[in-house]
Amino acid sequence: MLAKSIHSLSLGAVLFAVWLLLSGHYTPFIMSLGIGSCALVVLVTLRMDVADHEGHPIHLTWRGLTYWPWLMIEIFKANIDVAKLILSPNLGITPTLIRVKASQTSDLGQVIYANSITLTPGTISIDVANGEILVHALSREGAEALLDGEMDRRVTRMVGEDR
């Protein structure tokens, strides 16, 4: 019960913060409408029983603060690689399909890993099944970079499944 209350309160706070940033209106009437709409959404999520650690993973907040900067750097480096491929006169694109082993045991961990792959330019996660992710890469080098397992290890550490 306590965990559900914590998730509900943090969900409401996050929803209201996003609402406040996007609305840009700070009058008492408009803010009360925002609070009311966020409270209604939280009540609906409680009724649907989706306010849990996977629907709103607040337990990943602190570990995510170390993972996201690393992922942003990887996205930047992949952008440069893709730009070089596209601007190269010989267009050295070698489309490759590979299966990457996902060491995460939870669905949340595997989804974060697959989404991290997709966020990185030049790679797209096509399917996640049986602890493996089918990935399409723009180049063979991009596919082989996934096989070193660095992203997998970092995601596993972030979701707290490292041993």
N, C-alpha and C positions, 0 to 999 in steps of 0.2 A: 504494500500500500504506500509506503514511504517513497519507494523508487518511482512509482507511478505519479505521485504528487510532485516529486522533483522534476520528472520529465515534463509534466504538464506546465509547471511554472516556468521552466526554461524555454519550452516551446512557445508559451505566451509572450515571454520577454523577447525572444528572437523575432517572432512574428511582428510584435509591436515596433521593435527597433527597425526592422526592414520597412514596415508600413510608414513609420515616421520619416525615414530617409527618402523613401520614394514619393511621399505626398508633398513634403516641403511646406506644409501648413501647420502652424503652431497655435492656432486659436483654441480656446478651451472647448468650444462646441465640436470642432473638427477632431480634436484629439480624443474627446469622449466617444465620438463615433468610431474612431480607430480602436480604442480600448474595447468597446462593445463588439466590434466585428472580430477582433482577435480572440476575445473571450468566447464568442460563439464558435469559432473554428476549433478552439481547444475543447469545448464541450462536445462538438461533433466527433473529434478524434477520440475522446474518451468513450463516447457511446459506441464508436466503431471498434474500439479496443486496438487502436494502432499507435497510441502514444507509448512506445516502448524503446528499448535500446537500439533497435535497428531502424525504426521510423524516424527517430531523432537521437542520433548517437552522441550524446553529450560526454560520454566516457572517453571519446577520442579527441576531445578538445586540445588537451595539452600535448599529446603525442602528435597530433595533426599540425601543431605549430612548428614542429621540426621537419615534418614530412613535406608540407606544402612549399616551403622555400626551395627544397631540393627538387621537387617536381617542376617548379617554375623555371629553374635553371635548365633542367632536362628538356622542357618544352622549348626554351629559347635556343638551345643547341640543336634540337631537331629541326626547328624552323630554318636555321642556317643551312643545315644539311639538305633539306628539301629545296631551298632556294638554289643551292649550288647544283643540285640534280636538274632542276628545271631550266636553269640558265646555261647549263653546259651545252656546248655545240653538238656533242655526240649523244646527248640525252641518255645518260647511263642508267635508265630506269630498268630494274629487273624485278618485276612483281613476283612476290614470294608468299606462299602460304605455309605457315608453321604452326605446330602445336606447342604451346608453352605450358609447362607444369606449374600449377598454382599450389603453393604449399599451405595456403590458408585453409582452415577447416570450416570456418563459418561462411554462410552465404554472403554476409556483409563484407568480409575480407576479400572474397573472390570478386564481388561486384566492384569494390574499390580498386582492386588490381586491374580488372578489365577496363574500367573507366579511365584509369591512369594511362593505360596503353593507348586507348582511343584519343585521349587528350593530347598525346604526343604526336605531332605532325608526322605523316608518313606511315603511320600504323593505325589499324582499325581492328578492334576485337569483334569477331563475327559470331562466335558461339562460346558459351561457357557450359561445360558438362563434364561430370566425372573427374573433377579436379584438374581439368585441362582447359586452356583457352585457345581457340582457333583464331589466329591473327593473320591478317593480310598486311604485308609490308610493301612499301613502294620500292625498296631495294633489298638485295640480299644482305648488305651490311647492316641495314636497319633491323632486319630480322635476327641476325646473329647477335646484335647488341642486346636483344631481349634474353637470349639464351645464357648470358653471363649471370643472370639471376639477381642483379643488384636491386631492381625495382621490386621484385618478388620479396626479397629479404626486408626491404624497407617497409613495404606494406604489412608484412607479417609482424614486424616489430611494432608498427603503429597500432595495429588492432589488438596487440597484446597476446599474440599466439606464439611468440618466439620461445624457444626452450633453451 
